């Protein structure tokens, strides 16, 4: 009975849809209205202060939803690891989520859940974050929890073996993926034995880590001088400031973040091939070091990247995906570090067209070096970047992330408020110039993971192949 009734309703809906279907004349495509000019991002001025111990605080009202995002950014990460301690920072972050000297892991999770949120600890190459999004009235309570986690972690010995086993499993999964293998080798070629070039530990290294090593890493790297607390959303400013000063005022200053300079950038191309027998695809990583966010050329470089390979309608994507059918989802992007930045083009291509794919990629770089892009193409890319930037600033966490970005690179808030304007001001001649100055094929490092017996000969035109 229920089935028949649903079928009868479906027939009625379809009949109505047919009756209301537009005539051929009405169904003709109409010209959409012209898009408006993208506008600059408006950032509410932040309230900033520094505690006597050196911890910095930034608070920015955002939105109307009664929630507040709190993010404690720490200038500590994989860059602070020794050569035989890769992922020790990650393991330290894992253990810090296992409770404090006054709260068990379960109590910690329940308490934060009662505030309408969850606590997360993320470790990256240059910095780590302890964050959460909670109900506005519970913001001061969550600040106290974050302070307890960073200042008084229990780092329990009982959880070390389990967490190391989790990391070993993650390592095995990562090392089975061609994209991961290519990324690891690419980083090695760009940065050598610098921490930026050490992406993965060995299994023996992971298994050998002791609780004393974790505690030593924590003691050496965590302190108020390396911390910046961001508060965004709807909150009681006076109550939040009181909670911050009370919760973090007793934190030891610790040592300043050390400056760890990367090695000089490679000046000649290396072609590395990792054999993956019988693979139906080759994974390509191609790129080099370029100026970073603190350089005056960075915004023109961002536009250049988007036009060349960083947008869905970019030249490389249109060429090897739409026109040639060599790949499904190629892309290019920047990987900014505090002390260095690299640009890479990544693509998974059908094995027998590995060489032709590289020919087209290098061909598009060469074309952009010789000819400035037409105005309509450039404007479309610029409008796309402006729209993406707007989306990135559309949440409490997004605003906090943008503030942390400009603080890490010393850019100032004007970088955010003038970003759209500066993107739209990039000229076609600048795009061509950026390609000529920085996207130099002869300096690009090339890594391919694929079937050696099919791929190696195809790579010969690009240089001598090494493992």
N, C-alpha and C positions, 0 to 999 in steps of 0.2 A: 504494500500500500504506500509506504513512504517513498519507495523508489519510483512508482508511477507518478506520484504527486510531484516529485522533483523533476521528472522528465517533462511533465506537463508545463511546469514553470519555465523550464529551459526552452521549450518550444515557443512559449509565449514571448519570452525575452528576445529570442532570435527573430521571431516574426516582427516584433516591434522595431528591432534594429534594422531589419530589411526595409520596413515601411519608412523609416526615418533616414535611410541611406541617401547621401547627397547625389544629385544628378551629376552627370559627367562635367557639365559646365561649372557647377558649384564645387566639384572636387578638384578643379584645377589648382595647382600650387600657387599660393599667393606670396608676394614678396614680404618677408617679415620686416618689422620696423627696424630702422637703423639703431645699432647699439650706441648707448651713451658713452661719453668719455669717462674712463675709469678715474676714480677719485682717490686722493691720498688717504691713508689710514689715519684715523684720529685716535690717538692714545691719550687717555686721561693721565695727567701728570702724576708720576709716581711719588709717593712719600718714602723717603730714604733716610736711614740712620745707621750708625755703626756702634755696636756695643763696645765697652772698654776692652774686651778681650780680642777685638778685631773682627768679629762676625758682622757681615753686612746684611741689611734688611731692606727689601723693596716691597711696597704695598700699593696695589693699583685696583681701584673699584672697577668692576666690569659686569655688565648685564643687569638683569632684574630677577633671575631665578635665585631663590634663597639658598645658595650653596657657595662654598668657598674652597678654592684649590690652594693647597700649601705644598711648596716644593723646596726642599733643602738641597741646594746644589753644592757639591763638594769637589774641590780641585784635587781629586785623587782618582786614579784609574789604572788601566793596564800599562800606561806610560811609566808608572812608578815601580813596575816589577823588574826584578833582575832577570838575566838571561835564562836562569834555571828555575824561574818562578812564574812561568806563563800561566795565566788564569788564577793566580793566587788572589788577586783582587776580587775576582768573581766568587771564589770560594769564601772569602771574607764577607762579601755581601750576602751570600747564602746563609752563613752562620748568624749574621746580625738579625735575620728575620726569625731566628729561633728563640726569641725572648730576651728579656733584660734581667738585671739582678732583682727586679721587683715584680716582673710579669713573665709568666710562661708564654710560650708561643700561642697556646690556645687562648689564654686570657687576653693576649694582645690582639688576636684576630677578633674575638668576641667584642672587646671594648670598641675597636674601630668600627666594626659592623653596626654596633648600636648607635654610632654617630652618622650612619647612612653612607658609609664608604668602605674602602679597603686600603691597606698600606702596601706600597710597592717600593722595592729597592732595585735600582738598575745601575749596572756598572758599564762604563764605556771606556774608550781609549784614553781620554783626557779628563773625564769627570764622572762622578757618580751622583745619583739622585735618590732621595728618600721623599716620597710624595703620597698625596691622597686627596680626594675630593669629598668633602663632608658637608652636612647641613650647616647653614650659617651660624646658628646659635651654638653649635658644638665646635666651631673653629678654634677657640682658645683651648679647649680640652685636647683637640688633636695636636695642637702645637706642643703641648706638654708630652704627648706620646712620642712625637718625632724626636724631641729632645732626649727623652729617656732611651730611645733606640740608639741614637748616635753617641750619647755620652756614657751609657751604662749597659752595653750589650753583654749578655752572659757568655756568649761564644761557647756553648756547651760541648764538652768532649763526647757526650753520648750520641750526638748527631753527626759527628765528623765523618764516620765511615759511610753512612747513608748518603750524605751530600756529595762525597767524593765519588761514590758509585753512580749517582745521578749524572755527574759531570763526565764520567768515563763513558756512559751510555750516549750522552749528547755528543761527545767527541767522535765516537764510532759512527753515529748517524751523519754528522757533518762531513767526516772524511770519506764517506761513501758517495757524496754528491759531486758531480763534475764541476758545478759552479763554485763550490767551496774550495776544491783543489786548485782551480784556476785563480781564484781570489787570493789564496794563500801564496801561491808562487808569484803572482803579480806584486804583492806587497813585499816579498823578499827581493825582487828585482829593483823596486823603487827605493827601499829603505835598508836593505841589508840586515845587519844584526841589531839595528835600532829597535826599540819596543814597537814602533809602528810597523815594522816588518815581521814581527813575531805574533802571528795570529793564533797559533794552536800549540799546546803542549804535547808531549808524548804521554802515552798511558802510564808509563813508569813514573814520569814526573808527577802526574796527578796523584797516583797512588802513594807517592812518597811524602806528600805534604803532611806536616805535623801540626798539632794545635799550637805549639810554640811559634811556628812560622806564621800562622794566622794572627796570633796575638801580637807578634812582632810587627807585622805589616800594619795592623790597626794602630798600634802605639806610635809608629813612625809617621803615619800619614793622615790621621784624623785629628783635627783640631779646629778651633774657632777661626783662626786666620785663613783657613782654606774654605770657609763656608759662606754661602750667600743664601738667605731665606727669601723666597718669593711668596707673596700672598695676593691672589687675584679672585675677584668675584664680589659677592655681597657680604659685608661683614661690619661689625662694630669696631671702628678703627681704634678707639681708646682701649677697648677690652683686649683686642688682639695685640696691641703694643705692650700692654701690661703683661699679658701672658708670655710674650716673646722675651721680654726683659727678665721676668721671673724664671722662666724655664731654662734659658740659655746663658744667663748672667754668670753662672758659676763654672762654665765650660773652660777648660784650660786652653790657652792660645795655641799651643802646639808650634810646629815649625812652618814657615812659609812654604808654598809650593815651589819645588826646585824648577829651574829652567833647564829643560832637556832638549838640546839642539839636535835636529836630525842631520844625517850626513849630507854631503853635496848631492844634488840630483844627477842621475846618470846622463851623460852627454851623447851616448850612442845607443842604437837599438840592440836589444837582445831578443832572440826568437826562441822561446822555450816550448817544448812539446811534451805533454804527459800522456803516455800511452793508455788508452782505454779500449782494449781489443773488442772488435765487433760492434762498437758503438754506432748507432744509426745517426747520431748527431755529434757535431763538434762544438764545444763551448769556447768562445773567443773572448779574451780580455785584452784590451788594447788601450794604452794611455801613457800619461807622463805627469810630472809635477808641474803645477802652474801657480800663479799668485793666489793668495788666499783672501778671505773676507776683509782683512784690514788694508788691503791694497786698493788704490783708487781705480784700478782696472777691473775689479771684481764684478761689479754690476754689468758692464759691457760684456764680460766673459760669460755671465749667467745668460744673457740674451743670446750670445753666440752659441752656447751649448744647446739652448732650447731650439734654436733654428736648425742646428746641425743634426742633433740626435736625441735631445732631451724632452721632446714633446711628441705626442702621438702623430701629429702631422709633420714632423721634422723630415729633413731631406733623406737622412740615412734610412729612417723607418719607411718612408714612402718608396724608396728605391728597393731595398732588399726584402721588404715585406710585401708591399702592395704590388710593385711592378714585377719583381723577379720571383717572389714566392719562396725565397731561400730560408726564411725564418718566420716565426710568429710574433715575437715580442722583443725586438732589439731596443736598447735604450742607452743613453749616455747620461752621466751625472758627475757631480763633484763630491769628493770625500774630504771635507775640511777637518784638519787637525789644528790644535792650537799653534803649532810651530811649522806646519807644512800642509799643503793641499794638493790633491791629485785629481786629474780628470780621467775618466775611463769610459770607453764604449764597450758594451757587453752584448753578446748575441749567441743564441744556440741555433746553429745552422745545420742543414742536412750535410752529412759527411762528404758527399762527392762534390759539394759546391763550397767547400771551405776556402779554397784559393779564390774562386770568383767572388765570394762575399767580401774577402779582404780587398780585392781589386776595387770593388764598388765603394767600400768604406773610405779607402784612401783616395779614391777618385772624387768623392764628395768633399773631402777636406781640401783637395787640390783645387776644385772648382770654386770653393768659397774664398780661397786665397787669391784667385785670379779675377773673380768677379764679385762685386758687391751685390747683396740681395736686392730684389725689386721692392719698392715701397709697400705694396699690398701684402706681400709675404711677411715682411718684417713687422708690419703693424699687427697682423694676425697673431704672430708669436708674442708680441709685447702685450696685447690684450689678454692672451691666455695666461701669461705670467702674472699680470695684475689680478686676474680672477683667482688664480691659485693662492696668491698672497693673501687675498681677502678671506679665503676659506681657512687658511692657516691661523688667521687672527680671530676666528669665529667662536672660540671656546676659551674657558678659563685656563685650561692647561696649555692651549696654543699661545695665549698671550704670555704666560709665564715662560714658555719655551723660547719665544722670541726675545724676551728681555734677557734671559740667560745667554742667548746667542750673542747679542750685542755687547753684553758685559764681558764675555769670554774673550772677544776680539777687540775690545776697547773702542767700539764704534759709536757709542752714544745713541740716545733715543731718536735723534734726528734721522738716523739710518732707516728706522721703521716709518716715521711719519713722512719721509720724502722718497721712500722706496719706489712707489708707483710712478711718481713724477720722474725719477731718475731712470727707471726702466723705459718709459715712453720717450725719454730724451736721447736714448742711444741711437746713433745714426747708422745707416748702411755702411758708410765708410769705416766707422769704428768696428763694426762686426768683421769686415774684411781685414782690418788691421790687427784685431785680436787673433784671428786665425793665422795670419802671417807671423806674428810675433811669438805666439805661445803654443799653437797646435802644430808642432814641427814633427812630421812623420819620421824623420831620421833619428829623433830622440825618443820615440815612443817604444815602450816595452810591450812585447807581444807574447801572450801565453795562449796556447791552444790545448785543450784536453779532448782527445779523440783517438780514433783508430789509426795507429802509427803507419801501418802498411798501406793505408789509403791516403793519409793526410800529409805525411812527411814530404813527398815530392811536390805537393801543392804549395808548401810553405817555402820552397827553395828560392822563389823570386824575392822573398822578403828578408833573407839573410841566412846565415849559418845556423842550423837548428841545434839547440842544446837541450839536455834533459830538464 
